[in-house]
Every structure is written in structure tokens, then in C-alpha cells.
Amino acid sequence: MGNNIVKALVLTTTFPRWEGDITPGFVYDLSYGLQKSGLEIVVLAPHYEGAPSTETIDGMKVYRFPYFYPKKLQRLCYEGGILPNLKESNLSKIQLPLLFASEFHHTLRLIQKEKVNLIHAHWIVPSGLIGAICKRMLNLPLITTVHAGDVFPLQKKYLKPMGKAALNNCDACTVNSNATKDAVLKISDIQNRLRVLPIGVNMKTFTKSSVQGRTKKPPPDGRYIILSLGRLVEKKGVTYLIEAMPMILEKLPHVKLIVAGEGSEGQRLKEQAKRLGLDAKVDFIGAVSNTELPKLYSNADLFVLPSIIDSWGDTEGLGVVLLEAMACRTPVIGSRVGGITDIIENGFNGLLSEQKNAQDLANKIVDLLSDEELRQRFADNGLRTVTDKFSWEVVVKQFAQLYERVARS
């Protein structure tokens, strides 16, 4: 390759469709950081009605491939992600093989058109498997990044061979946490190619907001705001937080819970809150755009991520929302599952609660809201944790080094 610049094709099924999109932006953030660091990035993502088929964003060429016609009936990607959409829609099940075929076709076309010298696939299926096939066909180096939601279902016996084929053919595999690493190793023994590289946080966006937001000192009337944010699906465990609210209100009657996000569990959770008489105490605000997030975190006294291991065996791969809250100096509580334990060091920068245990969660929330000094300590230590380990500046540098090493090996 000589001194050529590394030019990477990023394969992903999650990428912002337009400015202010509610779709998680971590693939964009990483790709943009790599582009700024001197690498050349081309992105291929699924199309969505209303999004341009091709555009240049911050120097990155972005291509969006259609996988079903009419395009307005594309149901598999976005709005919650592939796995939840497969559970909810028969049409999305029909579209799965079409997505694979279309992404494969467009990947081959872009490799030739853009003359890329590296593939970076996000998620094992479909992008990791497509990347593996292209690597075998064209002898291109391949990095596969696993985000957890893709690996836990692949541990099922009938899906494992597909995951193994994808993982065995990558030159390097990155995972977002130690829990995801353990899950990958149950599918394929690629220990020597495996590296824990988490998703990062834009410190300028979130830390600036924490300065502008109201102080975290307790209001004189004891009115506290608890925030929980994420897709309203089983693995997020919001049902246990709602179950905990009556116990919290017994001790702290002026607490209010804000639940942000949308998903298949939304209606059931609203009905649960109503049944428990919590209409005035639990506020479902729906999806929140990325630009509104910092203010939302900063205005909360406590952020809670009550994730569980769900009925599919899926759980929290990392918990980026915890990092964003910590960057805003908002104290956090998370369940002791998945990658959350990579972020929260119990008693140092937050509290860990037992999953599916509303009583334990209520006790920890009451303890933390009742202790201003502890909240301040968690806020300080949380900000330090994110700055040192999880800022995009730190993460992008590590990914850029990996790109260079793999592309030139």
C-alpha cells in the first residue's frame, strides 16, 4: 500500500438519516472522528423514506441502499433496530434476506467505485457477514465491531454458525465491553484478534450543557427528577423502575420520573404506571432528538438505567446513556448486567443495583437522592471516568491506530 491514505468503507445498519434524527449517532460520531484524524471514510447504510440516497456529511461520503419497494414500506431498519422490528412485523421478516442481498450488492459496487482498502463492519449480521464474504472474494482487510445486541442472539444453536463464519474471517474484532467480549468468545475463539474499544461521548456537547444546566443541589421542597432514557423494549427493564416508584414515593413523596424513548413496550409501561396510580408521577415524553439530550440529562437529579437480561438472552452491551449522563455531571444508577459494570464502579462513580429487583432499585434511589454529598462525589468521579476512558478523543485515537495497523498488515 505504500504511503496511501487508509480509505475505509463503513458498513452499518444504524446511521442518522437526517439532521436532528433520533437514531443513535455513535457510528456517525466514530466515523466523523476518524475522518477528522486524516483517514478517508465512506459509509454504506440502509435507505429510509425521506433520507437522501447519497450525500456528503462533514467530508464523509454517505450512500444509502434501498432493500424493498415501494421504499416507504421498508420496515427492517431504524425505529428501534433490526431485532425489535423482526419481533414486531411480519413484513420485516420478509425483508431480511432482501436487506442482505442489497447490502452485499452495494458493498461490492462501492468497493470498486470508491477504491477502498479497508472494510469496517458494524454488527456481526448482516454487515459483518457481508464484510467477511467480500474479504474472502477480494482479499480486503476487515475490522468487525460488535455492539452486543447482535451477539447475544447469535449464541442460539441454530444461529451460531452464521456468527462464527463472520467472526472467523475478520482481521480484527472490537467489542464495546468485557461482557460483549465474553459473549463473542462463546461463538468464536478469536481471542488474539479481539480488543475492547468502547463507544465514546462528545465531551464538548455534554459537559458544556452541565455547566449551563441548573445546579444539582437539592431544591428546598425536595422535588427530585429521575430520568430514564432508551428504547422502550424488554431488555431496558423500565418496568422494574416503574414498579419501584411507589416504594420511592413512600420515602420521598415529591419525586418525579421522566421516561424518554419509544418502543414496543411503551403502551404496556404506560398502562402499568396508570394501574399503580402514578399518572402524575411518571411522565412519558417519547423520543428525544440528539440535540435535546444534554439539557434533558442536566435537568435531572438522577439517571437510572435498570437494564436486564431479556427473554432472548440480550442485555446492555455498554450503556452509552450512562456515559452521557455522567458527562453532564448527573449521578447514575445502573443494573449489574452486561457492559454497565465496565462503566459504573459501585460506590465510586455510581451505584449498581440487582436486575429485576424493584425493591433493591428503590432503596438505592432513595439512598442516593437523600445524600447530596454522595451525589456530588459521583458527579465528579463520573465526569472524570468519562473524560479519561470514554471521550471520543480517546476512543477515536485507538480506532485510528487499529485502522492503520490492519490496513497495512
Buried (B, 14 or more C-beta within 10 A) or exposed (E): EEEEEBBBBBBBBBBBBEEEBBBBBBBBBBBBBBBBBEBBBBBBBBBBEEBEEEEEBEEBBBBBBBBBEEBEEBBBBBBBBBBBBBBBEEEBEEBBEBBBEBBBEBBBEBBEEBEBBBBBBBBBBBBBBBBBBBBEEEEBBBBBBBBBBBBBBBBEEEBBEBBBBBBBBBBBBBBBBEBBBEBBBEBBEBEEBBBBBBBBBBBEBBBBBBEEBEEBEBEEEEEBBBBBBBBBBBBBBBBBBBBBBBBBBEBBEEBBBBBBBBBBBBEEBBEBBEEBEBEEBBBBBEBBEBEBBBBBBBBBBBBBBBBBBBEBBBBBBBBBBBBBBBBBBBBBBBBBBBBBBBBBEBEEBBBBBBBBBBEBBBBBBBEBBBBEEBBBBBBEBBBEBBBEBBBBBBBBBBBBEBBBEBBBE
